Amino acid sequence: MLGFVSENIPKSGALGINLLGGAGMFAVSIYMFFMGGYYDSLIAAVLPSGANIDAYRSAAPGTSEAAAYSQAQLAAGPQVIMATNIIPLVLVFAFLFLYIYQRSRKKKRLEVA
């Protein structure tokens, strides 16, 4: 995306590239916020109903609570990864659309000239 901005919006200069990089970092922070909540809800679903996640999280190693929390993490991790796999699929289609749009724009410019 930084290269795209550099090539197609050269007048934006360093400011345009910086804004795009900042937007990407902001998107990651929003993603982490929501995925953290989703991960915690997946862990809570595996633990006994009404269990306090913080109590399981801070349990002493070797206790049954620590083992249950570890098992809950092992169950929740792959589910979070599967949910995260949606992002690259969406981006593949978005960039494919952008590529096709840019090619059609260049063709129209060449036909006019």
C-alpha positions as CSV (number, residue, x, y, z in Angstrom):
1,M,0.0,0.0,0.0
2,L,2.9,2.4,0.7
3,G,4.2,1.7,-2.8
4,F,0.7,2.2,-4.2
5,V,0.5,5.7,-2.6
6,S,4.0,6.5,-3.7
7,E,3.3,5.6,-7.3
8,N,-0.3,6.8,-7.8
9,I,-0.5,9.8,-5.4
10,P,3.0,11.3,-5.6
11,K,1.9,14.7,-4.6
12,S,1.0,13.4,-1.1
13,G,4.8,12.8,-0.5
14,A,6.0,11.7,2.9
15,L,2.8,12.9,4.5
16,G,0.6,10.5,2.4
17,I,2.9,7.5,3.1
18,N,3.0,8.4,6.8
19,L,-0.8,8.7,7.0
20,L,-1.3,5.4,5.4
21,G,1.2,3.7,7.7
22,G,-0.6,5.3,10.7
23,A,-3.9,4.1,9.4
24,G,-2.5,0.6,9.2
25,M,-1.2,0.7,12.7
26,F,-4.6,2.0,13.9
27,A,-6.4,-0.8,12.2
28,V,-4.1,-3.3,13.9
29,S,-4.8,-1.8,17.3
30,I,-8.6,-2.0,16.7
31,Y,-8.2,-5.6,15.5
32,M,-6.2,-6.5,18.6
33,F,-8.9,-5.0,20.9
34,F,-11.7,-7.0,19.3
35,M,-9.7,-10.2,18.9
36,G,-8.6,-10.1,22.5
37,G,-12.2,-9.9,23.6
38,Y,-13.1,-12.7,21.3
39,Y,-10.2,-14.9,22.6
40,D,-11.3,-14.3,26.2
41,S,-14.9,-15.2,25.3
42,L,-13.7,-18.5,23.7
43,I,-11.7,-19.3,26.8
44,A,-14.7,-18.5,29.0
45,A,-16.8,-20.9,26.9
46,V,-14.4,-23.8,27.6
47,L,-14.1,-23.1,31.4
48,P,-16.9,-24.1,33.8
49,S,-19.9,-21.8,33.6
50,G,-19.7,-18.9,36.0
51,A,-15.9,-19.3,36.4
52,N,-13.8,-16.2,36.9
53,I,-11.2,-16.1,34.1
54,D,-8.8,-14.0,36.2
55,A,-8.8,-16.6,38.9
56,Y,-7.9,-19.3,36.4
57,R,-5.3,-17.0,34.7
58,S,-3.5,-16.3,38.0
59,A,-3.7,-19.9,39.3
60,A,-0.5,-21.4,40.6
61,P,1.3,-23.7,38.2
62,G,0.4,-27.3,38.7
63,T,-3.1,-26.7,40.0
64,S,-6.2,-28.0,38.4
65,E,-7.3,-24.4,37.6
66,A,-4.0,-23.7,35.8
67,A,-4.4,-27.0,33.8
68,A,-7.9,-26.1,32.8
69,Y,-6.8,-22.6,31.8
70,S,-4.0,-24.1,29.7
71,Q,-6.5,-26.4,28.0
72,A,-8.9,-23.5,27.3
73,Q,-6.1,-21.6,25.7
74,L,-5.2,-24.5,23.5
75,A,-8.8,-24.8,22.4
76,A,-9.3,-21.1,21.8
77,G,-6.0,-20.4,19.9
78,P,-6.9,-22.2,16.7
79,Q,-10.4,-20.6,16.6
80,V,-8.9,-17.1,16.8
81,I,-6.5,-18.0,14.0
82,M,-9.4,-19.3,11.8
83,A,-11.2,-16.0,12.4
84,T,-8.1,-14.1,11.5
85,N,-7.8,-16.0,8.2
86,I,-10.8,-14.0,6.9
87,I,-8.7,-10.8,6.7
88,P,-6.2,-12.0,4.1
89,L,-9.1,-13.4,2.0
90,V,-10.9,-10.0,2.1
91,L,-7.6,-8.3,1.2
92,V,-6.9,-10.6,-1.8
93,F,-10.3,-9.6,-3.3
94,A,-9.8,-5.9,-2.4
95,F,-6.3,-5.7,-4.0
96,L,-7.5,-7.7,-7.0
97,F,-10.3,-5.2,-7.5
98,L,-7.8,-2.3,-7.1
99,Y,-5.5,-4.0,-9.7
100,I,-8.2,-4.4,-12.2
101,Y,-9.5,-0.9,-11.6
102,Q,-6.0,0.6,-12.1
103,R,-5.4,-1.4,-15.3
104,S,-8.8,-0.2,-16.8
105,R,-7.9,3.3,-15.9
106,K,-4.5,3.1,-17.7
107,K,-6.2,1.6,-20.8
108,K,-8.6,4.5,-20.9
109,R,-5.8,7.0,-20.7
110,L,-3.9,5.2,-23.5
111,E,-7.0,5.2,-25.7
112,V,-7.6,8.9,-25.2
113,A,-4.0,9.9,-25.9
